[in-house]
């Protein structure tokens, strides 16, 4: 990781503060770092890699768009800073429960899929990496019903966002399907064990 990306990582880490990953309880920054590293296998564009590190900052932390812009202006030229901010904005959910409490999750996710469909190929590339990392983490560390629902949502979203890196897109599709199969098998096994236990009781 070069000096610029290290500075971006440190900014993102400070912004996320004590936030943790839902299933592993690791410090949150491990997720953006993995996304950046995954994207770096397909592109050397510093704006894309920086946006990968920052993709949840506007959505999940107190940092404002203006503060993010100011920070990046001190690291990059104007074009790269503006591009990075634009990508982070495109990756920031609009149809959240906080903003639209009157809608159920399915409605919000459908609206979000329609929104992200119009975003740039660069931001969709980052989204593929985000989906891959989230799905792998859930399939490894969770057996709950939410994880299964989340993976199905990811499969649906991918159908709307084919404009990014083609290789990474295929990798995301394959990963989601593999993780879905893994979770479904785990759920079936768990149900059989529960049924067997009830009969024994």
N, C-alpha and C positions, 0 to 999 in steps of 0.2 A: 504494500500500500504506500503510495507516494505521499509527500508532505501535504499537498493540497487535500487529498482524501482523508488523511489523518486528522487534519483540522476540521473538516466537515463532520467526520465521525465523532470527534470530541464535542462539537457543538450539539449534534443530535443526542449524544449520550447525556449531556447536561440538561437538555430540554426534556428528555423522558424521565430524568431524575430517578426516583425509586420504583418506577413502573416495572412490572415483571411479566414474563410470558405466562399465559393462562395455565398451560399444562406442565411446563417444566420448572416454573418459578425462577428461571434465569433472569438476569438483568435484561431489560427489553432490547438493548442495543444489539444483542447477538442476532436478532432477526434482521434488522436492516443491513448489518454487515454481511450476513449470508446472502441476502438479495443482491447486494453490490457485487460480491464475489461471483455469484452466478451470472450476472449481467456481464461481468468483465471477461467471461469466456466467449462472449459474442460481440462485444464492442469495446473500443478504447475511448469512446466519447466521455470526457470528464463531466459534462453536464448531466448525461444519463447516469453515470456512476454516482455522482453527488446527489442527484434526485433520488436514487435508490436508497441511499443512506438517510435521506430526509423525508421519505415518502409519507410517514405517519406524523410528522412534527406538527403540521397545521391542524390535523384532525384530532390528535390525542394529547397535545400539550398547550400551554398558555402562549406559546410563540405566535406572533402575528405575521401576516404576509410582509408587512413593512419591515419588521425586525429581521426576518429571513433575508429580504432583499438587501438590507443594510449590511448584514454579515457577509453575504456573498459578494457584494460590491467591493469589499476589502480583500477578497481572495482572487477574483477573476476579472476579466475584462467585461464590459457592459453586456455584450452579446451573450457570452456564456452564462453570466449571472442571471440575465433575463430569461434565458432558455431554461435554466435550472428551476427558477421560481415557477415558470409556466408549467413545467412538468409536475412539480409538487402539487400545484393547484389542481391540475387535471387528475391527479391520483388521490385527491382528498374527497371523501364521500360527502355528498350534498344532502342526500335523502336519509338522514340519520333519525334515530328515535327521538333525539333531543329536538331536532328541527321540525319533525313531522310526527308528533305523538299520537295523532288521530289515525294514522295508518298502521296496519299490521306489518310484520316483517316481510311477508311475501310481496306486498304492494311496494314497500320501500325498495326492496331488492330489484324488482322489475323496473322501477323508475331509474335506479342507479345503473342498471345494465343498459338502458336506453341512453343515459347520459354518457357513459364511458365509451359507448359505441362511436361517438362523435369525436373522441379524443385522438391525439396524434399517435402515429406508429411507435414513436419513442416511448411515450408513456405506457402504451399497451405492452411493449417489450418488458418494461419494469413490472407491470401487472402480472405477466406470465411468471416471472421469477417469484413474485409475492405469493401467487397461488401455489406454486410448486413447494415453497418452503412451508407455508401454512399447512398444506395437505400432508406432507411428509411428517411434520411434527404431530399432527392430530392422529394420523394412522399409527404412529409409533407409541404415543403416550395416552391415547384416549379410546374408550369403547362406548362413550355415551351417545345418546340419540342426536344431540346437537352436532357432534362431529360428522355424523352421517348426513345430516341436513346441510351442513356447511359445504361438504364436498359436492353434493348434488347442485348446490347454488353455484359453486365454482365451475362445474361442468356446463351449466347453463350460461354463465357469463362468458366463457371462452367462445361460445358460438357467436357472440356479438363483437368480438375484438380480434379479428384476424389480420390487422394491419401491421403488426410488429414483426420482429425477427422470425422468419419462417421456421428455422430449426428449433428455436426456443419454444415457439408455439406448439410444435409437434411434441416436444418434450413435456410441456405442460399438460397437453391432452392425455398423453400416455401415463403420466404420473397420477393425474386425477383418477383415471379409470382403474389403475393398479391399486391405489389407496382405497377406492370405493370397494373393490372386490375384497381387499384385506379386511376392511371394517365390517362388511356384510357377513363374511365368514366368521369373524369373531362374534358378531351379534347372534348368528345362528347357533354357534357353539355354546354361547352363554345361555341362550334360551333352552337348549337341550339339557344343559346342566341344571338349570332352574326347575325344569319340568321333572327331571329325574329326582331331584332333591325333594320336591313336593310329594312325589309318589312314595318315597322312602319315609317321609314324615307321617 
